[in-house]
Each structure stands twice: as C-alpha cells, then as structure tokens.
Amino acid sequence: MIDLSRYVRSGSGIWWSQASAEPTVLVHALLDQADRLGPVRAFCGLSWDERLTGELPASITVISYGALGALRRLSQRGRLTVLPCSYSALPRLFAEGLLPSDVGLVQVSPPDAEGQCTLGVGVDYAADAIAHTPVLIAEVNRRMPATAGSARIPLSRFSAVVETDRPLREAPERAPDDAERVIARHVAGLIEDGDTIQLGVGSLPSAVLQALTGHADLGVHSGMISDAVLALVDKGVITGSRKEIDPGLIVTGMALGSQELYQRVPGLPVEFRAASYTHSPAVLARLGSFVAINSAIEVDLSGQIGAEVRRGVYVGATGGQADFCRAACTTGARSIIALRARSGGESAIRPVLRGGIVTTPRTDVDYVVTEYGVARLRGATLAERGRRLAAIAAPEYREALDREAPGRVAQSGILTDSFIGQTISRSGERMTSADHAAAEFDGGRSQLRLAPMEVPKASDVLANELRERILDGEFAEGMALPPERELVAQTRMSRATVREALRILQVQGLVRIKAGRAGGTFVQRPGRDAVAKSVSLLIRGQQVRLAALLETREAIEPFCARLAARNRTDADLERLEEANEALADETGSLARFLQANVDWHLGVAVASHNELLAGLMTALSRAIYTSTENDRFVDDRVRRETVRAHRSITAAIRAQDPAAAVRRMERHVFAYAQAVLEVEERTEIPVPDNSE
C-alpha cells in the first residue's frame, strides 16, 4: 500500500475523481491512514465506494456538491458537508482555492508510447482541478481506456503512481418499470429529430433513451452517458449530424455504465471534456437545438423544482441541472423535468416544496412530465401553471391540489389567505384565518369541537418511515440498518417499539434479520415472491371463481409470450425445453404432467423479464395446477395437444417472433379454457396454505 504521509500533511485539502473513475485503491489508502495523517478535508462527487457507507475516520471531513451514491449514507449520519453550487461553478471554485486542492487522487489510463496518460471515462471536474493542484497521485489502471477530448497528462506529472488491473466500477442498474416507461413515452413526444439532448443516468433516463428509437439524427451534449446511449448509437439514432457545434460527436464529461460501455468507448464518436466545457453557459448558448431532460424529488404548483432534500435529509444535488435547464430554456430548445407523480407515499407535486430548497427556479422549466401527462409551463401564468401541474398529479391528490392552485399561487404572486394561518380542521382539511374568525368564543373557551382521533402506534410510524426510505432507494439492497440501540437513540423510542417495527418490515419482505455476532437487519428488495403472496391471498380470501382465473390467463399470458420473444435468453429457452421434455414423457404421472405444465407457463413469464408479470404468474401457477387436476380433462389427447402447442409457442419465442408467439398463445389459452369449463364442476379455486 502506498504511504501517503509523504504527500499529505495535517490540514491538507484533498480531492479525488468520481464514479467509474474513482481511484479506489488510493481512497482506501487515505481512509486506512487517516488517523496518523491528521485532520484533512476531502472533496469528491458521486461515489459507489462501500467504504464510505461505513464508519468514516473522525479526522476526515468530506465535502461534496451533493449527496450522491454512497455519500447519501454520510449525509444521513451528519458526516457530509454539502457545498451548494451549480456544476459549472466547480472549475472556478478550484481556481480560487475554495475547494480542497493540495493533493489530487486520480485514476488514469496506461501511458502511451510517449508517456502520456488520459483521465479515461472520468474527465469532468478532475480536468479543471488538475491545473490548480500541486501534488497529483495516480492509479494507473490497465483497464481504463484512453479517451479523446481533453489534454493528456505526462506520467512525470504524478508525484506517485500505483498500478492496478481491475474492472472499472459499474453503475448500479435497475430496469425501468411501467410508470417510468409511460413517463419516457411522454418525454419522447417532446423530442424532435435533430435535437441535442442531455440526460443523467438511472432507470428513468434509460427509459427515455429507449423510447427514442424512432427518432433520427439526435445529438448528445451531456455531463454523463450510459449504456442506453450506446444502444442508440448502434441503431443509428444518435449521429450528431445536426449539432451546431461538435457535429458528429457525443460530448460528455464521464461514462457511467457497464464494462461493455467502457470497453467500446475508444471506438465511439465521443469526446470527454472538462466541466468548464460541458457545463459552460457560453458553450451551451451555441446549441440552439439543446434539450435538457432532468429529474426531481418534488415540484411545487408554480413549477419550482426540488431535487436535493427529502424528509429533511440531503439526498440529491444541484449538479448540472441548473446549468442545463437554464441553457435549454433560454438559448436552447426545451427544458424538461420528468418525475413520478408519487414520492414516499405522497404527491410529488405539492403546493410548496416540502424540502424547502429550490434547485431549479420556475423560470427555467418549460415542461413537467409525470406518468399522468405533460404540463407545459412555458408562457403560462402562475394560475395556469398551478392548474396544469395539478392535472398531471396522481389522481387521488388532484382535487386538493386544484383547490390550492388558484389560491396559493395567486396571479399577483402574493400568497393569499388560503396559505396564511392554516391549521387542521376535524375533517382533515385546511382552515383559513376566516374560519378562525367565524369560531365563537365564550369566556376564552372555544366552541370548536374535534372528533375523536386515532393515533397510530409508534412501531407503525417507524416501520412506515423505514419502508418508504427503502422503497425510495435511500437504503440500498444488502445494506445493514443501524443496530437496535442506535435506532433507539435516534428515534427516542423504546427497544420493544423498534423491534416491533423491524418485525413488521420482515413480514413485508423488506428486511431480513440475521442473528449472531455478524448479524443485524439487512435491507432486501421485494421480488416477485412478494407479488405472488399478495395475489395468492386474494385468490383464497375472495374465493376467486375458476372463470376469473381463466379470463386472467387469457389477458396476461399472450403478452408474456410477446415480451418473452423479445427478451428471452438462452437460459430461458433451456428452461422451456426442459418443461417440454417433461410434458412429452408419456409414462409420467398426472402430477408430473401438471407440474411440467405449470413450469412451462411460469417459464414464459420469467422469460418476459417483467418482474410484475412473473410475480402474477407465480401466484397463479398453483391455481392453474389445482384447476387442471382432473383425470376426466387430462387425457392422452389433451396431453398431445398441450405438448404440440407448447412446442409451437417455444419455437416462436426462440425465433424472437413476438407476433407469432402472441397468436399461438392466444389460441392455446382460449382452447384450454373452453376445454376445462366443459368438464370442470368446481366454480372456486382452492390454493394450498403453503402459497404463503
């Protein structure tokens, strides 16, 4: 391990590169040696380093422009110092010595024949900071690709070098869900051929890029790129041919994605530039086709964007959103904010920002998009903005928001009486000062009467809070929750209350509790088993009719077959063929035939790679087994027809022919339903208790 004491002194200021370019071995050396180096200040950006989610040495003060990745956990613990600034300000802050810059830790590509290195896939603020940093220490990673677009660094510029040969860190990946795909389609409808787009990374930006496959000649000028950009380059959608500057080139500061993306970077038409270029107002002003697409935590009824604070904890960043939205709205084409209509069990569109911090002002937002539609804010008055935003909120919140819109956001911009002096009435609605004036008082005693109130149990409150944070992604899967004693100290609740809350989460499948010295409470994401349990309970509890099961199959399974034909893998095909072989075994028992039938249908759902559909089919599988356990129905003819149909559908899935897969599955499930109903006397479907 490198000895940093030769380069780092007590009181030193250190910065390091971020994300996929984070010099992990150097950062770990700093953490390991921190106690003997003395107090230091360290600046970093997005980090995926698990070491930063644990106990941080007391001698290190971490500073960042936001609480991204692993830094979110530091923020929750009060160990992160946030410097609120737009990304375009970082180069100037380094130049003026306002950010730690005595020592810089970077990850670079191996030197070329002339002894020159590059910052690889992580140029961004590092390229600007280097000019103002006297001591540079490099991790020279054999797997970091050499990239174009920024100045090369001579190997002699580094005070020390550590050589490694390790994969670059990959961006955490989650497939877009149905709501995100709907949002993406709305956003895609706002993009025109030839536009130059900017997006972040994550499931929603990926969904947007996937929805742009029908566009042409798109350009990219962005702070970061992902695998979804790679897919559009391969399809000829992203060409950059109409860009006003840097035609034919993808311009970015960093790449965050998979090993495939990193390996293909040298062969792509991409240049990695410093933040002083990618986020420069002067550069962005030259892109008349520029469209900024960003996300948010919440939006208020005037169009102000909050993307930094949730429940009083800093979890986001200003980042490049302010830079890109301002440019797109003023000198570019369009500024778009896309977000889910619900956040943490509440409306993401609110009368006022709950976080209290405006990341992007309402003047820099042209469109707000949710899964329920698009609100155009450009040219809209305050009252019009309120009504349009309320209309794209989740349905259960629209009426209340619509009532707030004309009152809170008055045309004059002055907060009206519906905002001042609000309190809670017995119906749960807001009381204005006029309501208070109408209340009669007798001898100082109010005549106002309140209905009995139900106070939730403390364990339910704590369980709800932890559940929302898990589902919002604040606690990553596999992360250990604080120990019981720490939760007791933080919440000031009893140990019994904390234990009951954790048991509630365990029953809901959101945590697993491990006993022993290495034990604890660990976060887990609900999978298809959680869906299966809920649906199984519904079938049993509602005594669902057989006809309802058959109708459900006819609705779901053809679509499963369509997705399976598009998304199947070799492993999926192997599973289907194994089930087909078991079905074709004429010597097998009825029980074996029925199980193979269920395995095949569930295999098609799994091959769709849609977790919700797979969960539904897992729940339905036992009901399918029960409904077909009838010797009068499953005769030799039915067996032969089933094998033939399954093989035909499997062939369409193998050939990746969605249309044929849908047609054949529709015929199969319809014929099956008709045959079952002819001989089946039962009208209800029993599901065994072990389905739970």
TACOR-V118501 format. One line per field, one symbol per residue. phi: phi as a letter, one per 30 degrees, with the letter a starting at -180 (. if undefined). psi: psi as a letter, one per 30 degrees, with the letter a starting at -180 (. if undefined). A space follows every 10 residues. Layout:
phi->???
psi->???
This chain:
phi->.dcdddccce jdcbbbdchd cddedddddd ddcedcdjdb cbcbcdbcdd ddccdceddc cccadaccid ddddddcicc cccdadddde eddddcidce adbccbcbde dddciccbdi cbdgddddde dccdccbccc cecdddbcjb ddcdedddda bbcbbbdddc debbdecddd ddeddddedc cceidccbbc bkddeddddd dcdddbhdcb badabbddde dddddidcbi dcddbhdicd cacacbacdd dddcedccdb bccdddcdcd edddddcdcd bcbbcadabc dcjdccbbbb hicdbbadhc eddddddddc cccacbccad dcbiibddcb ebdddiccdb dddcbcbcbb dckbcdcdic dddddedddd dcdeedcddd ddddedddcd edicdcddcd idbcdddicd ccdddddddc bbiicdddcc decccddedd dddddddddd ddidcddjdd deeedddddd cicddddddd ddddddddic bbccdjdcdl ccdbddcddd dddddddddd dchededddd dddddcddde ddddddcdcd dddddddddd ddddddddde dddddddddd ddddddddhc dddddddddd edddeddcdb ddcdcddddd ddddddddde dddddhcedd ddeddedddd ddddddddcd cdcccdbddd dd
psi->kkjffffklk flkkllllbf gkieeeeeee eegeefflkl kkklbkkgjf fffakkkffk jkklflikbf feeeefgggk jkjjlleffe eeeeeggflk hekkklkllk kafggkllgb gidbfeeeee fgjekkkkjj kfgkkkllfl klkkfffkfl kkklilklkk kkkkkkaeee eeeeeeeeff klkfljlkla laeeeeeeef fgfglkhklk jlfllaeeee efeefgejfg fgkelhkfkk klflkjblee eeffefglik kjllffeegk eeeeffifgk jkjlllelkl ffgkkjgekk hgkjfblebg eeeeeeeeee fbekkkkklk fkjhglkfjl elkeffkjek lffgkekkka fgakjkfkgk leeeeeeeee fglkeffeee eeeeefeeil efgkkafffk hkaklffflk klfeeeffkk kjhfkkfkkk lkkjklkeee eeeeeeeeee ffgejlkfkk lkleeeeeee fglleeeeee eeeeeeefgf lkkkllegaa jkkkkkafee eeeeeeeeee efhkleeeee eeefeeeeee eeeefeflle eeeeeeeeee eeefjfflle eeeeeeeeee eeeeeeffhj eeeeeeeeef eeeeeefgij efeiaeeeee eeeeeeeeee eeeefhieee eeeeeeeeee eeeeeefefk fkfljkklff f.
